[in-house]
Amino acid sequence: MASSSEGPSRSENGYRYDSISDPNTSSRAESPSLSSSPAPTAKPTVRLLAPDLQRGLLMALMAMDHLALGLNTWQHGTNIDGEIDGLIVRRWNFTTAYIVRTLTHFCAPGFTFLLGMGVVLLSQSRTRLGWSAGRLMQYYAVRGLVLTAVTWIIGLVASGGQFWFMNVVLFSLGVDYVLAGMLWLLMDRTEKWLGGVLERGLLIMDKRSGAVYVAGIDDDEDEEGGVSQPLLLGRRHAARESERAATASTLSWHIHNIFLVVLSVITIWWNIWLSEDHGHCSIDTEESDGSVSTQVVPTSKHPLLAIWFWFVSTEHVMSNFPPMAWLSFAILGLLYGRIISARKWTVSAIAIGHASAGIIFSAIFVLTRLLRVGNLSEDCLHTPAQDAQTANENPYLASAASFFYIIKYPPDVAFWAFTMAGNLFMLGAFSSIPVHVAKRFGMLLSFGTSSLFFYVVHLNLVMSPLGTLLKNLFGTEAGHSDPMRPGNTKGITNLFVYFTFWCLLLLIMWPACFYYSRFKSTRHADSLWRFF
């Protein structure tokens, strides 16, 4: 993002903004995923524009998905039966529904990724203010508990008490926030420890090579310069000592970044490893009438234990987002936060970095299709396009819908690569917008700085009796069951009406989020209001 020649100015939503390329931003900016908590000082927090814009766009896309669910506009998924591990695909959703649903796939990964980034920026800021590791851990825990409490209350109210526990994303974000915070605290210590070990190793190497000055060996004066030779050697020694410390610190930083990359790969691949059929479908997963069983829970596992790693849907427990299955995105967010806060980056470096990372993830996604690895949908595609293929042909290449079909519950490697590529490309695009221009995106900034508030309020609008009233007034026979009112098949299937209601929803949420964001920016850093 282009740097402003002037200092950051207060935006209309109550915050001050700078770009990643600003030399002081990394030391002052905070940007958690669901809600952002400025440092407890009298001065307003300086935030990064791109993450807030990204989060705001993701909130708008998420509302599009939830509105279609609340109005029963179409069946919820690119596969009309859902996007669950081990689910046979017989028929795709129609084109508009498929595209909208695919776009909304970026939301949950994006929120979790930005959450991990926010952990880094917030923790660095609070550490400079003198917060101890214990105080930071308490902060992580409180935020995690707030998110869990909110999702429990929403589930209890929405289901009329039927669901004892309903996790539609907030529980996953809360747990991953705590785990990401714990990982940051651990790495903050181990990075310094490893830096010390490496520095001692470099010192030993210097001693062996004779590059270390030892006082008292030569006290003769340098007649030409009038300066004692030991003094000159001592200065060289001090310079070399500083160089060793810098080299050791850099090596430790890179080693920890490599560790995060490896850990992110492991924590996404374990969704494949922990799959009961390792990502391969069987016709046996279908009911006799071709429908899918509504009781989904891993074999021999209690639902309250299974919710950590697996998609669970029973009579009293529904968990679409197992936190451990989504942890990889938070870990990548930690890595991203460490990189952008490490130094001042030029505008070109930011653009090239985001584009390069996006291309790498895009290549990984393409490889999952071509090599048929990292998918939780192997042998699952049985649409007419696959029926026309021979047994040896790649089912993912049978059609565009087949190629871009990815499993979300839980996310497979293809989903991970596809959504990370999209989020990085979007972040790169937002980062390239000059600050004075980007601050004009008022709607996205309002949504992005009050995302939990947006989430709670828009759900209460979309899934409330208001949604039922709209369906009764404008709905027609949809041809499929209403997930909000099982047994009812009425829905708003007219796409013009649907998109009109989506625009109206955003226009309603904009002023609400704008004023809440301003209110939140005036609260103390530890206020619970800031979590929303």
C-alpha positions in Angstrom: 0.0 0.0 0.0 1.4 3.4 -0.8 2.7 5.4 2.1 1.2 8.7 2.9 3.6 11.6 3.2 1.6 12.9 6.2 0.9 11.2 9.5 -2.1 8.9 9.7 -5.4 10.8 10.1 -8.5 9.8 12.0 -11.0 8.1 9.7 -14.8 8.7 10.0 -15.3 5.4 11.8 -13.1 6.6 14.7 -9.8 4.9 13.7 -6.5 6.1 12.3 -5.1 4.2 9.3 -1.8 3.6 7.6 -0.4 1.0 5.2 1.9 -1.9 5.5 4.6 0.1 3.8 4.5 2.8 6.5 7.7 2.5 8.5 6.0 2.9 11.9 2.8 0.9 11.2 4.1 -2.5 12.3 4.9 -1.1 15.7 1.5 0.4 16.3 -1.0 -1.5 14.3 -3.4 -4.1 15.6 -5.9 -6.0 13.5 -7.6 -9.0 15.1 -10.0 -10.9 12.9 -13.4 -10.7 14.7 -12.8 -7.5 16.6 -9.9 -5.2 17.1 -8.7 -3.8 20.4 -6.4 -0.8 20.3 -3.6 -0.4 22.8 -4.6 1.2 26.1 -3.2 4.6 25.4 -4.8 8.0 25.0 -3.8 8.1 21.3 -6.1 6.3 18.8 -4.7 3.1 17.5 -3.2 3.1 14.0 -4.7 0.2 12.0 -3.8 -1.4 8.7 -6.3 -0.6 6.0 -6.0 -3.7 3.9 -7.1 -6.2 6.6 -10.1 -4.1 7.6 -11.1 -3.8 3.9 -10.7 -7.5 3.4 -12.7 -8.3 6.5 -15.4 -6.0 5.4 -15.7 -7.6 2.0 -15.8 -11.0 3.6 -18.6 -9.9 5.8 -20.6 -8.8 2.8 -20.0 -12.1 1.0 -21.0 -14.0 4.2 -24.3 -12.1 4.4 -25.0 -13.2 0.8 -24.6 -16.8 1.8 -26.7 -16.5 5.0 -29.4 -14.6 3.2 -29.8 -17.3 0.6 -30.1 -19.8 3.5 -32.6 -17.6 5.4 -34.8 -17.0 2.4 -34.5 -20.5 1.1 -33.4 -19.2 -2.3 -31.3 -22.3 -3.2 -30.0 -25.4 -1.6 -26.9 -24.6 0.5 -23.9 -25.8 -1.3 -22.2 -26.2 -4.7 -23.3 -29.8 -4.4 -27.0 -29.6 -3.7 -26.6 -32.1 -0.8 -23.7 -30.2 0.8 -20.0 -30.1 0.9 -19.2 -32.8 3.5 -16.4 -35.4 3.5 -17.7 -38.7 2.1 -20.7 -37.2 0.3 -21.6 -38.4 -3.2 -22.2 -35.7 -5.7 -25.1 -36.4 -8.1 -26.1 -32.9 -9.2 -24.6 -29.5 -9.0 -26.4 -26.4 -7.9 -27.4 -24.0 -10.7 -24.8 -21.6 -11.9 -25.6 -18.4 -9.9 -25.9 -20.4 -6.7 -22.6 -22.3 -7.4 -20.7 -19.1 -8.1 -22.1 -17.3 -5.0 -21.4 -20.3 -2.8 -17.8 -20.6 -4.2 -17.2 -16.9 -3.4 -18.4 -17.3 0.1 -15.9 -20.1 0.6 -13.3 -17.4 1.1 -15.0 -16.1 4.3 -14.3 -18.6 7.1 -10.6 -19.1 6.0 -10.2 -15.4 5.6 -11.6 -14.7 9.1 -9.3 -17.3 10.6 -6.3 -16.2 8.7 -6.8 -12.5 9.7 -7.4 -13.7 13.3 -3.9 -15.2 13.3 -2.4 -12.1 11.9 -4.2 -10.0 14.5 -2.7 -12.2 17.3 0.8 -11.2 16.2 0.1 -7.4 15.8 -1.9 -7.2 19.0 0.6 -9.2 21.0 3.6 -7.2 19.8 1.8 -4.0 20.6 0.8 -5.1 24.1 4.2 -6.5 24.9 5.8 -3.1 24.1 3.3 -1.6 26.6 4.6 -3.9 29.3 2.0 -6.7 29.2 3.3 -9.9 30.7 2.8 -13.3 29.1 0.2 -14.2 31.7 -1.8 -11.0 31.0 -1.8 -11.8 27.3 -2.9 -15.3 27.9 -5.8 -14.1 30.0 -6.8 -11.7 27.2 -6.8 -14.6 24.7 -8.8 -16.8 27.0 -11.5 -14.1 27.7 -11.9 -13.4 24.0 -12.2 -17.1 23.2 -14.8 -17.5 25.9 -16.8 -14.5 24.7 -16.9 -16.0 21.2 -18.0 -19.4 22.5 -20.7 -17.9 24.7 -22.1 -15.9 21.8 -22.3 -19.0 19.5 -23.9 -21.0 22.3 -26.6 -18.4 23.0 -27.3 -18.0 19.2 -27.7 -21.8 18.8 -29.9 -22.1 21.9 -32.2 -19.3 20.8 -32.2 -20.1 17.1 -33.1 -23.8 17.7 -35.6 -23.1 20.5 -33.5 -25.1 22.9 -33.2 -28.1 20.6 -29.4 -27.7 20.2 -27.4 -28.0 23.4 -24.4 -26.8 21.4 -24.3 -25.2 17.9 -21.0 -24.2 16.4 -21.5 -22.3 13.1 -18.0 -20.6 13.2 -17.5 -18.6 16.4 -16.5 -21.5 18.5 -13.8 -22.4 16.0 -12.6 -18.9 15.8 -12.5 -18.6 19.6 -10.5 -21.8 20.1 -8.1 -21.0 17.3 -7.6 -17.5 18.7 -6.5 -19.0 22.0 -4.3 -21.6 20.4 -2.7 -19.0 18.1 -2.0 -16.8 21.1 -0.4 -19.6 23.0 1.7 -20.4 19.9 2.8 -16.8 19.7 3.8 -16.7 23.3 5.8 -19.9 22.9 7.6 -18.7 19.8 8.3 -15.4 21.4 10.4 -17.3 24.0 11.9 -19.9 21.8 12.9 -17.4 19.1 15.0 -15.5 21.6 16.4 -18.7 23.1 17.4 -20.1 19.7 18.9 -16.7 18.7 21.1 -17.0 21.8 22.1 -20.5 20.9 23.0 -19.6 17.4 24.9 -16.5 18.5 27.1 -18.7 20.8 27.6 -21.1 17.9 28.8 -18.2 15.7 31.1 -17.0 18.4 32.7 -20.5 18.6 33.2 -20.5 14.8 34.8 -17.0 15.0 37.2 -18.2 17.8 38.2 -21.1 15.7 38.9 -18.9 12.7 40.8 -16.4 14.8 38.3 -13.6 14.1 37.8 -12.8 17.8 40.0 -10.2 19.5 41.4 -11.1 22.9 42.6 -8.1 25.0 46.2 -8.0 26.1 47.7 -9.8 23.2 49.1 -6.7 21.5 49.3 -3.3 23.3 51.7 -1.6 20.9 50.6 1.8 19.6 49.9 2.5 16.0 52.4 5.3 15.3 50.6 6.5 12.2 47.2 7.0 13.7 48.1 7.7 17.2 45.5 5.1 18.3 46.3 1.9 20.2 46.0 -1.2 18.1 43.9 -3.0 20.8 41.4 -0.1 20.6 41.0 -0.7 16.8 40.7 -4.4 17.3 38.2 -3.8 20.1 36.0 -1.8 17.8 36.2 -4.5 15.1 35.3 -7.0 17.8 32.2 -4.9 18.9 31.1 -4.6 15.2 31.5 -8.4 14.7 29.6 -9.0 18.0 26.8 -6.9 16.7 26.9 -8.7 13.4 26.7 -12.1 15.1 23.7 -11.0 17.1 21.9 -9.8 14.0 22.7 -12.9 12.0 21.6 -15.2 14.8 18.4 -13.3 15.3 17.6 -13.4 11.5 18.3 -17.1 11.4 16.1 -17.8 14.4 13.3 -15.8 12.8 13.5 -17.7 9.5 13.7 -21.1 11.3 10.5 -20.2 13.2 8.8 -19.2 10.0 9.7 -22.5 8.4 8.3 -24.2 11.5 5.0 -22.4 11.0 4.9 -23.4 7.3 5.4 -27.1 8.2 2.9 -26.9 11.0 0.3 -25.3 8.8 0.7 -28.2 6.3 0.5 -30.8 9.0 -2.7 -29.3 10.5 -4.5 -29.2 7.2 -3.3 -32.7 6.1 -4.6 -34.2 9.3 -8.1 -33.6 8.0 -7.3 -36.1 5.3 -5.6 -38.5 7.7 -8.4 -38.3 10.3 -11.1 -38.9 7.7 -12.7 -42.3 8.3 -12.4 -43.2 4.6 -9.3 -41.0 4.0 -11.2 -38.8 1.6 -12.7 -41.6 -0.5 -16.4 -41.8 -1.1 -18.5 -44.9 -1.1 -22.0 -45.5 -2.5 -22.8 -46.9 0.9 -22.7 -43.4 2.3 -26.1 -42.8 0.6 -29.4 -43.8 1.8 -31.5 -46.2 -0.2 -33.4 -43.3 -1.8 -30.3 -41.5 -2.8 -30.6 -38.9 0.1 -28.0 -38.2 2.7 -28.3 -39.2 6.3 -29.0 -36.3 8.7 -27.1 -38.0 11.5 -23.5 -37.3 10.9 -21.0 -38.1 13.6 -17.7 -40.1 13.3 -18.1 -43.8 14.3 -17.6 -44.6 18.0 -17.0 -41.0 19.0 -19.1 -38.9 21.4 -20.4 -35.7 19.7 -18.8 -33.4 22.3 -15.5 -35.1 21.7 -15.8 -35.2 17.9 -16.5 -31.5 17.5 -12.8 -30.7 17.8 -11.8 -32.4 14.6 -14.9 -33.6 12.7 -18.1 -32.2 11.2 -20.9 -33.2 13.6 -24.7 -33.1 13.1 -26.9 -34.9 15.6 -30.3 -34.1 17.2 -28.7 -32.0 19.9 -25.2 -31.1 18.7 -24.4 -29.3 15.5 -20.8 -28.3 14.7 -19.9 -27.3 11.2 -16.5 -25.8 12.0 -14.3 -28.1 14.2 -11.6 -25.8 15.5 -8.6 -28.1 15.0 -9.7 -28.7 11.4 -9.4 -24.9 10.7 -6.2 -24.3 12.8 -4.0 -24.2 9.7 -5.5 -20.9 8.5 -4.7 -19.3 11.9 -1.1 -20.6 11.8 -0.7 -19.1 8.3 -2.1 -15.8 9.8 0.7 -15.9 12.4 3.3 -16.3 9.7 1.8 -13.5 7.7 1.7 -11.2 10.7 5.3 -12.0 11.5 6.4 -11.1 8.0 4.5 -7.8 7.6 5.6 -6.6 11.0 9.2 -7.6 10.6 10.3 -4.5 8.7 9.2 -1.6 6.4 8.2 -3.0 3.1 8.1 -1.2 -0.2 5.0 -1.0 -2.3 6.5 -3.2 -5.0 7.6 -5.8 -2.4 4.1 -5.9 -0.9 2.5 -6.4 -4.4 5.1 -9.0 -5.5 4.9 -10.9 -2.1 1.1 -11.2 -2.2 1.0 -12.1 -5.8 3.8 -14.7 -5.4 2.1 -16.3 -2.4 -1.2 -16.4 -4.2 0.4 -18.1 -7.2 2.0 -20.7 -5.0 -1.3 -21.6 -3.4 -3.0 -21.6 -6.8 -0.5 -24.0 -8.1 -1.0 -26.3 -5.1 -4.8 -26.2 -5.8 -4.2 -27.2 -9.5 -2.0 -30.0 -8.4 -4.6 -31.4 -6.0 -6.9 -31.6 -9.1 -4.3 -33.0 -11.5 -2.6 -35.4 -9.1 -5.8 -36.2 -7.2 -4.2 -35.8 -3.8 -5.3 -33.7 -0.8 -9.0 -34.1 -1.6 -11.8 -35.3 0.6 -13.9 -35.9 -2.5 -12.1 -38.8 -4.2 -14.6 -41.2 -6.0 -17.3 -38.8 -4.9 -18.2 -37.2 -8.3 -21.0 -39.1 -10.0 -22.6 -36.4 -12.1 -23.6 -36.9 -15.8 -20.2 -35.4 -16.8 -18.4 -38.2 -14.9 -20.7 -40.8 -16.3 -19.6 -39.8 -19.8 -15.9 -40.4 -18.9 -14.0 -43.7 -19.1 -12.8 -45.3 -15.9 -9.2 -44.0 -16.3 -10.1 -40.3 -16.8 -9.7 -37.7 -14.1 -13.2 -36.8 -12.7 -12.1 -33.3 -11.6 -11.4 -32.5 -15.3 -14.9 -33.5 -16.5 -16.4 -30.0 -16.0 -15.7 -26.6 -14.5 -18.0 -27.4 -11.6 -16.1 -30.6 -10.9 -12.7 -28.8 -11.1 -13.7 -26.1 -8.5 -15.6 -28.4 -6.2 -14.0 -28.3 -2.8 -14.9 -29.9 0.5 -15.5 -27.4 3.3 -16.7 -29.7 6.2 -13.9 -30.2 7.2 -11.6 -28.3 4.8 -9.4 -30.4 2.6 -6.1 -29.4 1.1 -7.8 -28.3 -2.1 -10.1 -26.0 -0.1 -7.1 -24.7 1.8 -5.1 -23.9 -1.2 -8.0 -22.4 -3.2 -9.2 -20.1 -0.5 -5.8 -19.0 0.7 -4.9 -18.0 -2.9 -8.1 -16.0 -3.2 -7.6 -14.3 0.2 -4.0 -13.4 -0.6 -4.9 -12.0 -4.0 -7.6 -9.8 -2.4 -5.2 -8.6 0.4 -2.6 -7.8 -2.3 -5.2 -5.8 -4.2 -6.4 -3.9 -1.1 -2.8 -3.3 -0.1 -2.0 -1.6 -3.4 -4.7 1.0 -3.0 -3.3 4.3 -1.7 -4.3 5.2 1.8 -6.2 8.3 0.9 -8.3 6.4 -1.6 -8.8 3.2 0.5 -10.2 5.3 3.4 -13.1 6.2 1.1 -14.4 2.6 1.2 -16.6 3.5 4.2 -19.0 0.6 4.0 -16.2 -2.0 4.0 -14.3 -0.3 6.8 -17.4 -0.1 8.9 -18.1 -3.8 8.4 -14.4 -4.7 8.9 -14.1 -2.9 12.3 -17.3 -4.2 13.8 -17.3 -7.7 12.3 -18.7 -9.7 15.3 -21.4 -7.0 15.8 -22.2 -7.4 12.1 -22.3 -11.2 12.4 -24.7 -11.2 15.4 -27.1 -8.5 14.1 -27.3 -9.7 10.5 -28.1 -13.3 11.7 -30.9 -12.0 13.9 -32.3 -10.2 10.9 -31.9 -13.0 8.3 -32.9 -15.9 10.5 -35.6 -14.1 12.4 -39.4 -14.1 11.9 -38.7 -11.2 9.5 -37.2 -13.8 7.1 -40.3 -15.9 7.5 -42.5 -12.9 6.8 -40.5 -12.0 3.6 -40.9 -15.6 2.4 -44.6 -15.5 3.0 -44.9 -12.2 1.1 -42.6 -12.7 -1.8 -41.9 -16.5 -1.8 -42.9 -19.2 -4.2 -42.6 -22.9 -4.3 -38.8 -23.5 -4.2 -38.9 -27.3 -4.8 -36.6 -28.0 -1.8 -37.1 -28.0 1.9 -36.5 -24.8 4.0 -33.6 -25.4 6.4 -35.1 -22.8 8.7 -38.5 -24.4 8.7 -38.2 -28.2 7.9 -41.1 -29.5 5.9 -41.8 -26.1 4.3 -40.7 -25.7 0.7 -41.5 -22.0 0.2 -38.6 -19.6 -0.7 -37.7 -16.5 -2.5 -36.2 -17.9 -5.6 -36.4 -14.8 -7.9 -32.7 -13.8 -8.2 -33.5 -10.1 -8.7 -35.5 -10.0 -5.5 -32.8 -12.0 -3.7 -30.0 -9.6 -4.7 -32.2 -6.6 -3.9 -32.7 -7.9 -0.4 -29.0 -8.5 -0.1 -28.3 -4.8 -1.0 -31.0 -3.7 1.4 -29.4 -5.8 4.2 -26.0 -4.2 3.6 -27.5 -0.7 3.6 -29.2 -1.4 6.9 -26.1 -2.8 8.4 -23.8 0.0 7.2 -25.0 2.8 9.5 -25.4 0.4 12.4 -21.8 -0.8 12.0 -20.5 2.7 11.4 -21.9 4.1 14.7 -21.0 1.0 16.6 -17.4 1.2 15.2 -17.2 4.8 16.4 -18.6 3.9 19.8 -16.1 1.0 20.1 -13.2 3.1 19.2 -13.8 5.3 22.3 -13.9 2.3 24.7 -11.0 1.3 26.9 -8.7 -1.4 25.4 -10.0 -4.1 27.8 -13.7 -3.3 27.3 -15.8 -6.2 26.3 -17.5 -3.9 23.7 -14.3 -4.1 21.7 -14.7 -7.8 21.2 -17.7 -7.0 19.0 
